[in-house]
């Protein structure tokens, strides 16, 4: 199941709040470094997806074909168009 950017941002914010509210003097917890790494990676994925969508929109605005964009993405023309057609129309 794919999650929306808003869902990922909300989950990362909830994790950050939980992690920040931990009191090591009173709470018995395991180290959360691995979970923080997951939250950081999720944030990076969200940011990278936004950058990719902006880059595709810019390429389309500059007249690039779906074939050109698909080649840069390493996918078929149909896959590129299906994934980013809403971005190009905006």
HTML snippet that shows the backbone in 3Dmol.js (N, CA, C, O; Angstrom):
<script src="https://3Dmol.org/build/3Dmol-min.js"></script>
<div id="view" style="width:600px;height:400px;position:relative"></div>
<script>
const pdb = `
ATOM      1  N   UNK A   1       0.842  -1.176   0.000  1.00  0.00           N
ATOM      2  CA  UNK A   1       0.000   0.000   0.000  1.00  0.00           C
ATOM      3  C   UNK A   1       0.889   1.242   0.000  1.00  0.00           C
ATOM      4  O   UNK A   1       1.764   1.387   0.854  1.00  0.00           O
ATOM      5  N   UNK A   2       0.664   2.117  -0.944  1.00  0.00           N
ATOM      6  CA  UNK A   2       1.438   3.353  -1.033  1.00  0.00           C
ATOM      7  C   UNK A   2       0.763   4.402  -0.161  1.00  0.00           C
ATOM      8  O   UNK A   2      -0.464   4.468  -0.082  1.00  0.00           O
ATOM      9  N   UNK A   3       1.572   5.212   0.484  1.00  0.00           N
ATOM     10  CA  UNK A   3       1.049   6.279   1.330  1.00  0.00           C
ATOM     11  C   UNK A   3       1.259   7.621   0.650  1.00  0.00           C
ATOM     12  O   UNK A   3       2.196   7.807  -0.127  1.00  0.00           O
ATOM     13  N   UNK A   4       0.365   8.548   0.961  1.00  0.00           N
ATOM     14  CA  UNK A   4       0.494   9.885   0.393  1.00  0.00           C
ATOM     15  C   UNK A   4       1.602  10.644   1.117  1.00  0.00           C
ATOM     16  O   UNK A   4       2.036  10.253   2.201  1.00  0.00           O
ATOM     17  N   UNK A   5       2.046  11.721   0.506  1.00  0.00           N
ATOM     18  CA  UNK A   5       3.057  12.566   1.140  1.00  0.00           C
ATOM     19  C   UNK A   5       2.562  13.086   2.479  1.00  0.00           C
ATOM     20  O   UNK A   5       3.328  13.151   3.441  1.00  0.00           O
ATOM     21  N   UNK A   6       1.293  13.455   2.551  1.00  0.00           N
ATOM     22  CA  UNK A   6       0.728  13.966   3.799  1.00  0.00           C
ATOM     23  C   UNK A   6       0.737  12.896   4.895  1.00  0.00           C
ATOM     24  O   UNK A   6       1.029  13.189   6.054  1.00  0.00           O
ATOM     25  N   UNK A   7       0.416  11.657   4.521  1.00  0.00           N
ATOM     26  CA  UNK A   7       0.441  10.570   5.499  1.00  0.00           C
ATOM     27  C   UNK A   7       1.851  10.320   6.012  1.00  0.00           C
ATOM     28  O   UNK A   7       2.049  10.095   7.206  1.00  0.00           O
ATOM     29  N   UNK A   8       2.830  10.359   5.115  1.00  0.00           N
ATOM     30  CA  UNK A   8       4.226  10.161   5.540  1.00  0.00           C
ATOM     31  C   UNK A   8       4.691  11.308   6.436  1.00  0.00           C
ATOM     32  O   UNK A   8       5.376  11.084   7.434  1.00  0.00           O
ATOM     33  N   UNK A   9       4.314  12.539   6.074  1.00  0.00           N
ATOM     34  CA  UNK A   9       4.698  13.686   6.896  1.00  0.00           C
ATOM     35  C   UNK A   9       4.076  13.590   8.283  1.00  0.00           C
ATOM     36  O   UNK A   9       4.733  13.886   9.281  1.00  0.00           O
ATOM     37  N   UNK A  10       2.803  13.175   8.350  1.00  0.00           N
ATOM     38  CA  UNK A  10       2.119  13.040   9.635  1.00  0.00           C
ATOM     39  C   UNK A  10       2.773  11.960  10.491  1.00  0.00           C
ATOM     40  O   UNK A  10       2.973  12.149  11.691  1.00  0.00           O
ATOM     41  N   UNK A  11       3.104  10.833   9.875  1.00  0.00           N
ATOM     42  CA  UNK A  11       3.755   9.750  10.618  1.00  0.00           C
ATOM     43  C   UNK A  11       5.121  10.188  11.129  1.00  0.00           C
ATOM     44  O   UNK A  11       5.487   9.888  12.266  1.00  0.00           O
ATOM     45  N   UNK A  12       5.873  10.893  10.299  1.00  0.00           N
ATOM     46  CA  UNK A  12       7.197  11.373  10.728  1.00  0.00           C
ATOM     47  C   UNK A  12       7.050  12.372  11.868  1.00  0.00           C
ATOM     48  O   UNK A  12       7.833  12.347  12.817  1.00  0.00           O
ATOM     49  N   UNK A  13       6.059  13.246  11.787  1.00  0.00           N
ATOM     50  CA  UNK A  13       5.838  14.238  12.853  1.00  0.00           C
ATOM     51  C   UNK A  13       5.435  13.548  14.156  1.00  0.00           C
ATOM     52  O   UNK A  13       5.896  13.930  15.232  1.00  0.00           O
ATOM     53  N   UNK A  14       4.567  12.523  14.057  1.00  0.00           N
ATOM     54  CA  UNK A  14       4.164  11.782  15.267  1.00  0.00           C
ATOM     55  C   UNK A  14       5.362  11.093  15.894  1.00  0.00           C
ATOM     56  O   UNK A  14       5.519  11.102  17.115  1.00  0.00           O
ATOM     57  N   UNK A  15       6.212  10.493  15.061  1.00  0.00           N
ATOM     58  CA  UNK A  15       7.396   9.841  15.592  1.00  0.00           C
ATOM     59  C   UNK A  15       8.315  10.850  16.268  1.00  0.00           C
ATOM     60  O   UNK A  15       8.813  10.610  17.368  1.00  0.00           O
ATOM     61  N   UNK A  16       8.534  11.972  15.608  1.00  0.00           N
ATOM     62  CA  UNK A  16       9.398  13.011  16.186  1.00  0.00           C
ATOM     63  C   UNK A  16       8.864  13.453  17.551  1.00  0.00           C
ATOM     64  O   UNK A  16       9.633  13.618  18.498  1.00  0.00           O
ATOM     65  N   UNK A  17       7.550  13.644  17.650  1.00  0.00           N
ATOM     66  CA  UNK A  17       6.951  14.071  18.920  1.00  0.00           C
ATOM     67  C   UNK A  17       7.146  13.001  19.983  1.00  0.00           C
ATOM     68  O   UNK A  17       7.512  13.312  21.117  1.00  0.00           O
ATOM     69  N   UNK A  18       6.907  11.747  19.630  1.00  0.00           N
ATOM     70  CA  UNK A  18       7.109  10.662  20.591  1.00  0.00           C
ATOM     71  C   UNK A  18       8.569  10.569  21.017  1.00  0.00           C
ATOM     72  O   UNK A  18       8.862  10.411  22.203  1.00  0.00           O
ATOM     73  N   UNK A  19       9.468  10.664  20.074  1.00  0.00           N
ATOM     74  CA  UNK A  19      10.893  10.561  20.386  1.00  0.00           C
ATOM     75  C   UNK A  19      11.352  11.726  21.251  1.00  0.00           C
ATOM     76  O   UNK A  19      12.154  11.551  22.168  1.00  0.00           O
ATOM     77  N   UNK A  20      10.834  12.926  20.951  1.00  0.00           N
ATOM     78  CA  UNK A  20      11.243  14.103  21.719  1.00  0.00           C
ATOM     79  C   UNK A  20      10.682  14.095  23.139  1.00  0.00           C
ATOM     80  O   UNK A  20      11.264  14.706  24.035  1.00  0.00           O
ATOM     81  N   UNK A  21       9.556  13.408  23.355  1.00  0.00           N
ATOM     82  CA  UNK A  21       8.925  13.383  24.677  1.00  0.00           C
ATOM     83  C   UNK A  21       9.440  12.257  25.574  1.00  0.00           C
ATOM     84  O   UNK A  21       9.022  12.144  26.727  1.00  0.00           O
ATOM     85  N   UNK A  22      10.324  11.443  25.066  1.00  0.00           N
ATOM     86  CA  UNK A  22      10.878  10.381  25.892  1.00  0.00           C
ATOM     87  C   UNK A  22      11.794  10.967  26.960  1.00  0.00           C
ATOM     88  O   UNK A  22      12.627  11.829  26.679  1.00  0.00           O
ATOM     89  N   UNK A  23      11.630  10.495  28.166  1.00  0.00           N
ATOM     90  CA  UNK A  23      12.488  10.928  29.279  1.00  0.00           C
ATOM     91  C   UNK A  23      13.356   9.745  29.683  1.00  0.00           C
ATOM     92  O   UNK A  23      12.860   8.792  30.284  1.00  0.00           O
ATOM     93  N   UNK A  24      14.641   9.795  29.361  1.00  0.00           N
ATOM     94  CA  UNK A  24      15.502   8.649  29.655  1.00  0.00           C
ATOM     95  C   UNK A  24      15.651   8.361  31.144  1.00  0.00           C
ATOM     96  O   UNK A  24      16.053   7.262  31.524  1.00  0.00           O
ATOM     97  N   UNK A  25      15.332   9.339  31.990  1.00  0.00           N
ATOM     98  CA  UNK A  25      15.441   9.115  33.432  1.00  0.00           C
ATOM     99  C   UNK A  25      14.276   8.296  33.967  1.00  0.00           C
ATOM    100  O   UNK A  25      14.418   7.601  34.973  1.00  0.00           O
ATOM    101  N   UNK A  26      13.126   8.371  33.306  1.00  0.00           N
ATOM    102  CA  UNK A  26      11.949   7.671  33.821  1.00  0.00           C
ATOM    103  C   UNK A  26      11.419   6.585  32.886  1.00  0.00           C
ATOM    104  O   UNK A  26      10.722   5.673  33.332  1.00  0.00           O
ATOM    105  N   UNK A  27      11.733   6.671  31.630  1.00  0.00           N
ATOM    106  CA  UNK A  27      11.228   5.701  30.659  1.00  0.00           C
ATOM    107  C   UNK A  27      12.272   4.632  30.387  1.00  0.00           C
ATOM    108  O   UNK A  27      13.455   4.928  30.218  1.00  0.00           O
ATOM    109  N   UNK A  28      11.820   3.387  30.347  1.00  0.00           N
ATOM    110  CA  UNK A  28      12.688   2.305  29.936  1.00  0.00           C
ATOM    111  C   UNK A  28      12.425   2.066  28.457  1.00  0.00           C
ATOM    112  O   UNK A  28      11.380   1.540  28.073  1.00  0.00           O
ATOM    113  N   UNK A  29      13.372   2.454  27.651  1.00  0.00           N
ATOM    114  CA  UNK A  29      13.199   2.304  26.200  1.00  0.00           C
ATOM    115  C   UNK A  29      14.481   1.765  25.585  1.00  0.00           C
ATOM    116  O   UNK A  29      15.573   1.911  26.133  1.00  0.00           O
ATOM    117  N   UNK A  30      14.313   1.150  24.450  1.00  0.00           N
ATOM    118  CA  UNK A  30      15.465   0.755  23.662  1.00  0.00           C
ATOM    119  C   UNK A  30      15.960   1.986  22.926  1.00  0.00           C
ATOM    120  O   UNK A  30      15.269   3.003  22.864  1.00  0.00           O
ATOM    121  N   UNK A  31      17.141   1.892  22.377  1.00  0.00           N
ATOM    122  CA  UNK A  31      17.632   2.982  21.548  1.00  0.00           C
ATOM    123  C   UNK A  31      16.725   3.127  20.340  1.00  0.00           C
ATOM    124  O   UNK A  31      16.293   2.130  19.760  1.00  0.00           O
ATOM    125  N   UNK A  32      16.440   4.346  19.964  1.00  0.00           N
ATOM    126  CA  UNK A  32      15.526   4.602  18.837  1.00  0.00           C
ATOM    127  C   UNK A  32      16.266   5.090  17.593  1.00  0.00           C
ATOM    128  O   UNK A  32      15.646   5.615  16.669  1.00  0.00           O
ATOM    129  N   UNK A  33      17.573   4.921  17.568  1.00  0.00           N
ATOM    130  CA  UNK A  33      18.340   5.388  16.413  1.00  0.00           C
ATOM    131  C   UNK A  33      17.846   4.761  15.111  1.00  0.00           C
ATOM    132  O   UNK A  33      17.758   5.433  14.084  1.00  0.00           O
ATOM    133  N   UNK A  34      17.525   3.466  15.165  1.00  0.00           N
ATOM    134  CA  UNK A  34      17.057   2.809  13.949  1.00  0.00           C
ATOM    135  C   UNK A  34      15.716   3.376  13.492  1.00  0.00           C
ATOM    136  O   UNK A  34      15.483   3.516  12.292  1.00  0.00           O
ATOM    137  N   UNK A  35      14.844   3.699  14.421  1.00  0.00           N
ATOM    138  CA  UNK A  35      13.551   4.274  14.053  1.00  0.00           C
ATOM    139  C   UNK A  35      13.705   5.704  13.541  1.00  0.00           C
ATOM    140  O   UNK A  35      12.996   6.118  12.623  1.00  0.00           O
ATOM    141  N   UNK A  36      14.621   6.451  14.129  1.00  0.00           N
ATOM    142  CA  UNK A  36      14.877   7.808  13.641  1.00  0.00           C
ATOM    143  C   UNK A  36      15.441   7.752  12.216  1.00  0.00           C
ATOM    144  O   UNK A  36      15.131   8.600  11.379  1.00  0.00           O
ATOM    145  N   UNK A  37      16.272   6.740  11.956  1.00  0.00           N
ATOM    146  CA  UNK A  37      16.812   6.570  10.612  1.00  0.00           C
ATOM    147  C   UNK A  37      15.683   6.304   9.614  1.00  0.00           C
ATOM    148  O   UNK A  37      15.699   6.828   8.500  1.00  0.00           O
ATOM    149  N   UNK A  38      14.716   5.498  10.011  1.00  0.00           N
ATOM    150  CA  UNK A  38      13.565   5.237   9.144  1.00  0.00           C
ATOM    151  C   UNK A  38      12.788   6.526   8.888  1.00  0.00           C
ATOM    152  O   UNK A  38      12.425   6.810   7.747  1.00  0.00           O
ATOM    153  N   UNK A  39      12.530   7.305   9.932  1.00  0.00           N
ATOM    154  CA  UNK A  39      11.793   8.560   9.774  1.00  0.00           C
ATOM    155  C   UNK A  39      12.555   9.528   8.868  1.00  0.00           C
ATOM    156  O   UNK A  39      11.955  10.189   8.021  1.00  0.00           O
ATOM    157  N   UNK A  40      13.861   9.610   9.042  1.00  0.00           N
ATOM    158  CA  UNK A  40      14.683  10.482   8.194  1.00  0.00           C
ATOM    159  C   UNK A  40      14.638  10.032   6.738  1.00  0.00           C
ATOM    160  O   UNK A  40      14.541  10.854   5.827  1.00  0.00           O
ATOM    161  N   UNK A  41      14.708   8.719   6.530  1.00  0.00           N
ATOM    162  CA  UNK A  41      14.658   8.189   5.164  1.00  0.00           C
ATOM    163  C   UNK A  41      13.297   8.471   4.525  1.00  0.00           C
ATOM    164  O   UNK A  41      13.227   8.807   3.343  1.00  0.00           O
ATOM    165  N   UNK A  42      12.229   8.338   5.290  1.00  0.00           N
ATOM    166  CA  UNK A  42      10.888   8.628   4.768  1.00  0.00           C
ATOM    167  C   UNK A  42      10.766  10.095   4.377  1.00  0.00           C
ATOM    168  O   UNK A  42      10.173  10.422   3.349  1.00  0.00           O
ATOM    169  N   UNK A  43      11.323  10.969   5.192  1.00  0.00           N
ATOM    170  CA  UNK A  43      11.329  12.400   4.853  1.00  0.00           C
ATOM    171  C   UNK A  43      12.109  12.657   3.574  1.00  0.00           C
ATOM    172  O   UNK A  43      11.679  13.442   2.729  1.00  0.00           O
ATOM    173  N   UNK A  44      13.251  12.000   3.429  1.00  0.00           N
ATOM    174  CA  UNK A  44      14.072  12.184   2.231  1.00  0.00           C
ATOM    175  C   UNK A  44      13.340  11.684   0.987  1.00  0.00           C
ATOM    176  O   UNK A  44      13.401  12.315  -0.069  1.00  0.00           O
ATOM    177  N   UNK A  45      12.647  10.550   1.112  1.00  0.00           N
ATOM    178  CA  UNK A  45      11.875  10.016  -0.018  1.00  0.00           C
ATOM    179  C   UNK A  45      10.790  11.002  -0.424  1.00  0.00           C
ATOM    180  O   UNK A  45      10.594  11.255  -1.613  1.00  0.00           O
ATOM    181  N   UNK A  46      10.091  11.556   0.547  1.00  0.00           N
ATOM    182  CA  UNK A  46       9.040  12.525   0.254  1.00  0.00           C
ATOM    183  C   UNK A  46       9.607  13.741  -0.469  1.00  0.00           C
ATOM    184  O   UNK A  46       9.034  14.206  -1.454  1.00  0.00           O
ATOM    185  N   UNK A  47      10.721  14.249   0.015  1.00  0.00           N
ATOM    186  CA  UNK A  47      11.347  15.415  -0.615  1.00  0.00           C
ATOM    187  C   UNK A  47      11.839  15.082  -2.020  1.00  0.00           C
ATOM    188  O   UNK A  47      11.686  15.884  -2.941  1.00  0.00           O
ATOM    189  N   UNK A  48      12.429  13.901  -2.182  1.00  0.00           N
ATOM    190  CA  UNK A  48      12.927  13.498  -3.500  1.00  0.00           C
ATOM    191  C   UNK A  48      11.786  13.300  -4.490  1.00  0.00           C
ATOM    192  O   UNK A  48      11.917  13.648  -5.663  1.00  0.00           O
ATOM    193  N   UNK A  49      10.672  12.747  -4.028  1.00  0.00           N
ATOM    194  CA  UNK A  49       9.518  12.579  -4.912  1.00  0.00           C
ATOM    195  C   UNK A  49       8.993  13.936  -5.370  1.00  0.00           C
ATOM    196  O   UNK A  49       8.617  14.094  -6.532  1.00  0.00           O
ATOM    197  N   UNK A  50       8.964  14.903  -4.477  1.00  0.00           N
ATOM    198  CA  UNK A  50       8.516  16.251  -4.852  1.00  0.00           C
ATOM    199  C   UNK A  50       9.477  16.866  -5.871  1.00  0.00           C
ATOM    200  O   UNK A  50       9.040  17.492  -6.836  1.00  0.00           O
ATOM    201  N   UNK A  51      10.785  16.689  -5.658  1.00  0.00           N
ATOM    202  CA  UNK A  51      11.775  17.208  -6.613  1.00  0.00           C
ATOM    203  C   UNK A  51      11.623  16.560  -7.976  1.00  0.00           C
ATOM    204  O   UNK A  51      11.740  17.232  -9.000  1.00  0.00           O
ATOM    205  N   UNK A  52      11.364  15.257  -7.998  1.00  0.00           N
ATOM    206  CA  UNK A  52      11.186  14.544  -9.255  1.00  0.00           C
ATOM    207  C   UNK A  52       9.949  15.053  -9.989  1.00  0.00           C
ATOM    208  O   UNK A  52       9.993  15.266 -11.200  1.00  0.00           O
ATOM    209  N   UNK A  53       8.854  15.247  -9.271  1.00  0.00           N
ATOM    210  CA  UNK A  53       7.630  15.744  -9.901  1.00  0.00           C
ATOM    211  C   UNK A  53       7.861  17.148 -10.477  1.00  0.00           C
ATOM    212  O   UNK A  53       7.381  17.461 -11.566  1.00  0.00           O
ATOM    213  N   UNK A  54       8.584  17.974  -9.752  1.00  0.00           N
ATOM    214  CA  UNK A  54       8.892  19.323 -10.249  1.00  0.00           C
ATOM    215  C   UNK A  54       9.784  19.251 -11.492  1.00  0.00           C
ATOM    216  O   UNK A  54       9.591  20.010 -12.442  1.00  0.00           O
ATOM    217  N   UNK A  55      10.753  18.346 -11.484  1.00  0.00           N
ATOM    218  CA  UNK A  55      11.657  18.211 -12.629  1.00  0.00           C
ATOM    219  C   UNK A  55      10.903  17.739 -13.870  1.00  0.00           C
ATOM    220  O   UNK A  55      11.163  18.212 -14.976  1.00  0.00           O
ATOM    221  N   UNK A  56       9.977  16.815 -13.687  1.00  0.00           N
ATOM    222  CA  UNK A  56       9.177  16.343 -14.820  1.00  0.00           C
ATOM    223  C   UNK A  56       8.300  17.472 -15.343  1.00  0.00           C
ATOM    224  O   UNK A  56       8.192  17.661 -16.554  1.00  0.00           O
ATOM    225  N   UNK A  57       7.680  18.215 -14.454  1.00  0.00           N
ATOM    226  CA  UNK A  57       6.837  19.338 -14.879  1.00  0.00           C
ATOM    227  C   UNK A  57       7.661  20.365 -15.653  1.00  0.00           C
ATOM    228  O   UNK A  57       7.197  20.897 -16.662  1.00  0.00           O
ATOM    229  N   UNK A  58       8.867  20.644 -15.194  1.00  0.00           N
ATOM    230  CA  UNK A  58       9.738  21.598 -15.873  1.00  0.00           C
ATOM    231  C   UNK A  58      10.157  21.078 -17.250  1.00  0.00           C
ATOM    232  O   UNK A  58      10.171  21.827 -18.227  1.00  0.00           O
ATOM    233  N   UNK A  59      10.495  19.797 -17.317  1.00  0.00           N
ATOM    234  CA  UNK A  59      10.886  19.204 -18.599  1.00  0.00           C
ATOM    235  C   UNK A  59       9.727  19.277 -19.596  1.00  0.00           C
ATOM    236  O   UNK A  59       9.932  19.601 -20.766  1.00  0.00           O
ATOM    237  N   UNK A  60       8.528  18.982 -19.140  1.00  0.00           N
ATOM    238  CA  UNK A  60       7.362  19.069 -20.027  1.00  0.00           C
ATOM    239  C   UNK A  60       7.126  20.514 -20.454  1.00  0.00           C
ATOM    240  O   UNK A  60       6.786  20.775 -21.608  1.00  0.00           O
ATOM    241  N   UNK A  61       7.307  21.455 -19.524  1.00  0.00           N
ATOM    242  CA  UNK A  61       7.129  22.873 -19.856  1.00  0.00           C
ATOM    243  C   UNK A  61       8.151  23.326 -20.890  1.00  0.00           C
ATOM    244  O   UNK A  61       7.885  24.244 -21.666  1.00  0.00           O
ATOM    245  N   UNK A  62       9.311  22.692 -20.906  1.00  0.00           N
ATOM    246  CA  UNK A  62      10.354  23.000 -21.891  1.00  0.00           C
ATOM    247  C   UNK A  62      10.182  22.214 -23.178  1.00  0.00           C
ATOM    248  O   UNK A  62      11.044  22.262 -24.055  1.00  0.00           O
ATOM    249  N   UNK A  63       9.068  21.487 -23.299  1.00  0.00           N
ATOM    250  CA  UNK A  63       8.766  20.781 -24.538  1.00  0.00           C
ATOM    251  C   UNK A  63       9.339  19.392 -24.662  1.00  0.00           C
ATOM    252  O   UNK A  63       9.316  18.817 -25.750  1.00  0.00           O
ATOM    253  N   UNK A  64       9.850  18.836 -23.588  1.00  0.00           N
ATOM    254  CA  UNK A  64      10.399  17.477 -23.646  1.00  0.00           C
ATOM    255  C   UNK A  64       9.265  16.472 -23.851  1.00  0.00           C
ATOM    256  O   UNK A  64       8.179  16.625 -23.292  1.00  0.00           O
ATOM    257  N   UNK A  65       9.530  15.455 -24.651  1.00  0.00           N
ATOM    258  CA  UNK A  65       8.523  14.428 -24.922  1.00  0.00           C
ATOM    259  C   UNK A  65       8.490  13.418 -23.775  1.00  0.00           C
ATOM    260  O   UNK A  65       9.405  13.337 -22.956  1.00  0.00           O
ATOM    261  N   UNK A  66       7.395  12.650 -23.750  1.00  0.00           N
ATOM    262  CA  UNK A  66       7.308  11.581 -22.761  1.00  0.00           C
ATOM    263  C   UNK A  66       8.386  10.538 -23.026  1.00  0.00           C
ATOM    264  O   UNK A  66       8.853   9.891 -22.088  1.00  0.00           O
ATOM    265  N   UNK A  67       8.790  10.359 -24.277  1.00  0.00           N
ATOM    266  CA  UNK A  67       9.879   9.426 -24.586  1.00  0.00           C
ATOM    267  C   UNK A  67      11.183   9.885 -23.939  1.00  0.00           C
ATOM    268  O   UNK A  67      11.908   9.077 -23.359  1.00  0.00           O
ATOM    269  N   UNK A  68      11.483  11.188 -24.037  1.00  0.00           N
ATOM    270  CA  UNK A  68      12.703  11.725 -23.414  1.00  0.00           C
ATOM    271  C   UNK A  68      12.674  11.532 -21.901  1.00  0.00           C
ATOM    272  O   UNK A  68      13.660  11.106 -21.299  1.00  0.00           O
ATOM    273  N   UNK A  69      11.539  11.847 -21.299  1.00  0.00           N
ATOM    274  CA  UNK A  69      11.402  11.735 -19.839  1.00  0.00           C
ATOM    275  C   UNK A  69      11.496  10.271 -19.414  1.00  0.00           C
ATOM    276  O   UNK A  69      12.144   9.946 -18.420  1.00  0.00           O
ATOM    277  N   UNK A  70      10.844   9.394 -20.173  1.00  0.00           N
ATOM    278  CA  UNK A  70      10.884   7.965 -19.855  1.00  0.00           C
ATOM    279  C   UNK A  70      12.312   7.437 -19.912  1.00  0.00           C
ATOM    280  O   UNK A  70      12.716   6.638 -19.067  1.00  0.00           O
ATOM    281  N   UNK A  71      13.071   7.879 -20.899  1.00  0.00           N
ATOM    282  CA  UNK A  71      14.467   7.454 -21.024  1.00  0.00           C
ATOM    283  C   UNK A  71      15.267   7.888 -19.793  1.00  0.00           C
ATOM    284  O   UNK A  71      16.066   7.114 -19.266  1.00  0.00           O
ATOM    285  N   UNK A  72      15.053   9.118 -19.338  1.00  0.00           N
ATOM    286  CA  UNK A  72      15.760   9.618 -18.151  1.00  0.00           C
ATOM    287  C   UNK A  72      15.366   8.846 -16.891  1.00  0.00           C
ATOM    288  O   UNK A  72      16.181   8.659 -15.988  1.00  0.00           O
ATOM    289  N   UNK A  73      14.112   8.400 -16.840  1.00  0.00           N
ATOM    290  CA  UNK A  73      13.620   7.657 -15.676  1.00  0.00           C
ATOM    291  C   UNK A  73      13.943   6.167 -15.738  1.00  0.00           C
ATOM    292  O   UNK A  73      13.921   5.474 -14.721  1.00  0.00           O
ATOM    293  N   UNK A  74      14.243   5.684 -16.940  1.00  0.00           N
ATOM    294  CA  UNK A  74      14.499   4.257 -17.094  1.00  0.00           C
ATOM    295  C   UNK A  74      13.222   3.430 -17.095  1.00  0.00           C
ATOM    296  O   UNK A  74      13.221   2.275 -16.670  1.00  0.00           O
ATOM    297  N   UNK A  75      12.127   4.031 -17.577  1.00  0.00           N
ATOM    298  CA  UNK A  75      10.836   3.339 -17.647  1.00  0.00           C
ATOM    299  C   UNK A  75      10.269   3.520 -19.052  1.00  0.00           C
ATOM    300  O   UNK A  75      10.850   4.223 -19.880  1.00  0.00           O
ATOM    301  N   UNK A  76       9.140   2.886 -19.310  1.00  0.00           N
ATOM    302  CA  UNK A  76       8.498   3.045 -20.608  1.00  0.00           C
ATOM    303  C   UNK A  76       7.817   4.415 -20.694  1.00  0.00           C
ATOM    304  O   UNK A  76       7.549   5.062 -19.682  1.00  0.00           O
ATOM    305  N   UNK A  77       7.549   4.833 -21.932  1.00  0.00           N
ATOM    306  CA  UNK A  77       6.852   6.099 -22.152  1.00  0.00           C
ATOM    307  C   UNK A  77       5.496   6.076 -21.462  1.00  0.00           C
ATOM    308  O   UNK A  77       5.087   7.056 -20.840  1.00  0.00           O
ATOM    309  N   UNK A  78       4.802   4.946 -21.577  1.00  0.00           N
ATOM    310  CA  UNK A  78       3.486   4.819 -20.957  1.00  0.00           C
ATOM    311  C   UNK A  78       3.569   4.935 -19.440  1.00  0.00           C
ATOM    312  O   UNK A  78       2.732   5.584 -18.813  1.00  0.00           O
ATOM    313  N   UNK A  79       4.581   4.304 -18.856  1.00  0.00           N
ATOM    314  CA  UNK A  79       4.729   4.361 -17.396  1.00  0.00           C
ATOM    315  C   UNK A  79       5.020   5.786 -16.938  1.00  0.00           C
ATOM    316  O   UNK A  79       4.467   6.244 -15.938  1.00  0.00           O
ATOM    317  N   UNK A  80       5.883   6.486 -17.665  1.00  0.00           N
ATOM    318  CA  UNK A  80       6.200   7.873 -17.299  1.00  0.00           C
ATOM    319  C   UNK A  80       4.962   8.750 -17.407  1.00  0.00           C
ATOM    320  O   UNK A  80       4.682   9.559 -16.521  1.00  0.00           O
ATOM    321  N   UNK A  81       4.234   8.585 -18.485  1.00  0.00           N
ATOM    322  CA  UNK A  81       3.043   9.417 -18.691  1.00  0.00           C
ATOM    323  C   UNK A  81       1.977   9.125 -17.641  1.00  0.00           C
ATOM    324  O   UNK A  81       1.362  10.049 -17.110  1.00  0.00           O
ATOM    325  N   UNK A  82       1.754   7.848 -17.337  1.00  0.00           N
ATOM    326  CA  UNK A  82       0.754   7.496 -16.327  1.00  0.00           C
ATOM    327  C   UNK A  82       1.121   8.064 -14.962  1.00  0.00           C
ATOM    328  O   UNK A  82       0.260   8.548 -14.227  1.00  0.00           O
ATOM    329  N   UNK A  83       2.394   8.002 -14.634  1.00  0.00           N
ATOM    330  CA  UNK A  83       2.824   8.447 -13.305  1.00  0.00           C
ATOM    331  C   UNK A  83       2.807   9.963 -13.154  1.00  0.00           C
ATOM    332  O   UNK A  83       2.523  10.477 -12.072  1.00  0.00           O
ATOM    333  N   UNK A  84       3.113  10.692 -14.252  1.00  0.00           N
ATOM    334  CA  UNK A  84       3.304  12.124 -14.124  1.00  0.00           C
ATOM    335  C   UNK A  84       2.362  12.970 -14.972  1.00  0.00           C
ATOM    336  O   UNK A  84       2.553  14.184 -15.053  1.00  0.00           O
ATOM    337  N   UNK A  85       1.362  12.383 -15.601  1.00  0.00           N
ATOM    338  CA  UNK A  85       0.468  13.159 -16.466  1.00  0.00           C
ATOM    339  C   UNK A  85      -0.218  14.280 -15.701  1.00  0.00           C
ATOM    340  O   UNK A  85      -0.421  15.363 -16.250  1.00  0.00           O
ATOM    341  N   UNK A  86      -0.580  14.041 -14.441  1.00  0.00           N
ATOM    342  CA  UNK A  86      -1.250  15.083 -13.648  1.00  0.00           C
ATOM    343  C   UNK A  86      -0.321  16.249 -13.359  1.00  0.00           C
ATOM    344  O   UNK A  86      -0.774  17.388 -13.246  1.00  0.00           O
ATOM    345  N   UNK A  87       0.962  15.982 -13.240  1.00  0.00           N
ATOM    346  CA  UNK A  87       1.952  17.042 -12.990  1.00  0.00           C
ATOM    347  C   UNK A  87       2.104  17.908 -14.225  1.00  0.00           C
ATOM    348  O   UNK A  87       2.170  19.134 -14.131  1.00  0.00           O
ATOM    349  N   UNK A  88       2.159  17.269 -15.380  1.00  0.00           N
ATOM    350  CA  UNK A  88       2.368  18.000 -16.626  1.00  0.00           C
ATOM    351  C   UNK A  88       1.163  18.842 -16.986  1.00  0.00           C
ATOM    352  O   UNK A  88       1.306  19.863 -17.659  1.00  0.00           O
ATOM    353  N   UNK A  89      -0.024  18.438 -16.554  1.00  0.00           N
ATOM    354  CA  UNK A  89      -1.239  19.178 -16.878  1.00  0.00           C
ATOM    355  C   UNK A  89      -1.396  20.414 -16.006  1.00  0.00           C
ATOM    356  O   UNK A  89      -2.123  21.339 -16.368  1.00  0.00           O
ATOM    357  N   UNK A  90      -0.730  20.441 -14.873  1.00  0.00           N
ATOM    358  CA  UNK A  90      -0.883  21.554 -13.920  1.00  0.00           C
ATOM    359  C   UNK A  90      -0.184  22.811 -14.393  1.00  0.00           C
ATOM    360  O   UNK A  90      -0.218  23.832 -13.707  1.00  0.00           O
TER     361      UNK A  90
END
`;
const viewer = $3Dmol.createViewer("view");
viewer.addModel(pdb, "pdb");
viewer.setStyle({}, {cartoon: {color: "spectrum"}});
viewer.zoomTo();
viewer.render();
</script>
